[in-house]
């Protein structure tokens, strides 16, 4: 899945503006290659020449170029020492270890790395930028997702580009340009955004199925609420639920009084999830195309014909972790709703579903018992809540070793978002199984838009007629939900949701 696919048209990169979410998906998820435009190569060549002319000034101080690295920044280097330092591969920073990042995320880092290069701000040669792009034609180096406590991203980037540095003789600043900046954060966030789009889409469909299972009054999803609430994201959630429920059971067949809270607040909580996703999409797009190098090269002008080099903290991406935290919080909140809905559906006194058909109370019922799925749902819901804590700045490196005394929490936030998402998928599988069974035992069909999705769910959790090991089936369905949020998705769910969208004009 993650290997480079030959024969596909490469993505043309002319400037930072071409580093978009869609281009990232093509390169990282669909395994397309990239091609640098002749214009971008000319810009990089010109900026590299300007930068090298700057080095003729004997009084110039450029961190990591005319000085040493890290705590050795106070040491001024001779021209010979500069070249020797530049040619040294970044062995010293490749110290992290632990669970590796998915290969598609590593491909995304390579793609995002080009943001510092294509407009000349990394002051690297176009040959080096092309070599970075060529990495997308092969297998990616293993990059650890754990054990990273550096300011910026020098540890994972040192792992990623170590082999490239060993194969090439790099000039002044080029090794530093490879391992500085924040392409890791950009890739982590963008990958999570692409998965979140699919996961939220599936969740809205499954929650709509749950609405039909309990015959929730449709007034809670009335379009008139859009103007009353005045929020775009909540309006989109209302519309999505209403579209999925078009053609549902008539009002006379539905509950004569309001559904429990967890059904009525669905548009609000789903709206907040849509808002978190929209904000994460914006942060991802900014991060992909932002210049984050340190030191960063500013192209020449009339006052500074050979440009300028300045030290900044641009390598610290401060928006990725909060955006990932917001997604994780949305998964935890939605997991709680799914947990509560599972429990309420299983309680005939609340759901008005037939206890004697759906959930017999005898200990060894011949027709099967689903009640314990509520216990499983509660556990996964709690797992989502525990994964959704805030990701704060790390006081790294022994409380402030050398110059690097504060590290971003982006990798921690990324892992937590993945854990919260996985737990949410676990709760959704329980809710889907119970909602499907509720429709089965009452002899009802789903709304037309959800009919194919319901049949797809029943491939994994068939209607319960006799006692079975439901945990295995629910786990398999959760795995299918997780696969759906991956690049290729789950074929059955892909087709079912695509048909629902076509039928409803979504």
C-alpha positions, 0 to 999 in steps of 0.5 A: 500500500505504501510503496511508490506506484510506477506509471502514475503522473507525478505531482508537480511542485512549483512553489510552496503553494503546491503543497496542499492537502490533496497533493499530500494525499496523492503522495503519502496515501496514493504513493505518487511521486513528485517532480520539481518544476524548472522554475523552482530549481532555478530559484533554489540555484539562485538562492544557493549562489546568494547564500554561498556569496554571503559566506565570503564575509569573515564576520558573518555569524550563521548558526550551524554554518559558521558556528558549531551546533547546539551548545557549541554554537559559541564556537566560530568555525574556520572555512575548513571546519565549516565544510567538514561539519557540513559533510558530517551525517547527522549520526548524533541526533538519530537517537530516538527509538520505539514504535515506527511511524506508518510508512505513509506518514514518513512519505508525507514527511518527505513531501512536507520537507520540500516546503523549506526548499522550493522557494529557496528558503533552505538555501540548498541546491536543487540537486539536493531537493531533487534527491529528497524527492527521489526518496519517494520512489523507494521504501522509506527509512524507519522513523521512530514515533517514540523517544523524541524529546528534542526542540523541533524535530531533529531526532526523527528527521536525523533518522529519516535523512541519515542515509541520504546524508551518507550518500551525498557530499553536502555543502554548508547548511544543507545537512542542517536544512534537512533536519530542521523545521517541522515537516513531521508535525505537518505530516502527522496532522495531515494524515490524521485529518484525512483519516478523520474525514472518513471516520466522521463520515462513517460515524454520522451514518451510524448515528443516523442508523441508531436514531432509526433503531430507537425511532427517535422523533425527527424534530431534533434534526429539523432543518429550521434549527440551522437558523436558530443555532447559527453555526455552519458546522452544526447546520452541516451535521443537521443536514447530514443526519436528515439526509440519512434519515430521509424515508425513515419510519413515519411520525405515527410510528415513532416515539410519542415523546422525545428521545434520550439526551444522547440522541437529541444532542447529536447535531451539536456534538457532531457539529463540534467534531466537524468544527475540530476537523475544519480547524485541523484542516486549516492548521494542516494546510498552513503547516504543509506550506509554511517555511519552518527552517532555522536558520532561514534564508531570505532572498536578496533584495536591493538592500541585501543583494546576497540575502540574509540568514536569520535564526528563528523558532519557526521549527516549533509547530505550535498548532499541530498538537492542539488541533490533534487534541481537539480531534481526540476530544471529539472522538471521546465525546462521540464515544460517550454518546455511542456508549450511552446509546448502546446502553439505552437501546439495550434497556427496553424500558427506555428504548421501548424495544421488546425485551423478550425478543432482543435482550432476554434476561435469562442467563442462558437464553436460546435466542441470544443475549446482547446486553454485555456489549454495553459493558464493552462499549463502556470500556472503549468509551473510557479508553477514548476519554483517557486518550483525550488529555491535553498535550502540553509542551515537554520540558525536555532534555534533562530540564534544559540541556544545552540550548534546547530546553522546550520540545513540542508535544506533537508526537504525543498528541498524534499517538493520543488522537490515534488511541482515541480514534481506535477506542471510538471505533470500538464503541461504534462497533457495539452501537452498530451491532445493537442498532442492527439487531433492534431493526431485525427483531422488530422487523423494520428496515433502515432508511433507504440511504442506509440500507446497503450500509446495514447489510454491510454491517451484518456481514460481520455481525449477523442478526442474532438468533442463537448465542454466539461469541459477539466479542469476536464479531464486534472486534472484527467490525471495529477493525473494519471501521479502522480500515475504512479510515485508512488510505484504501478503506474497507471496500464494503463500507466504501461502496455503501457510503458512496451509494448513500451519498449519491442517493442523498446528493451529499 
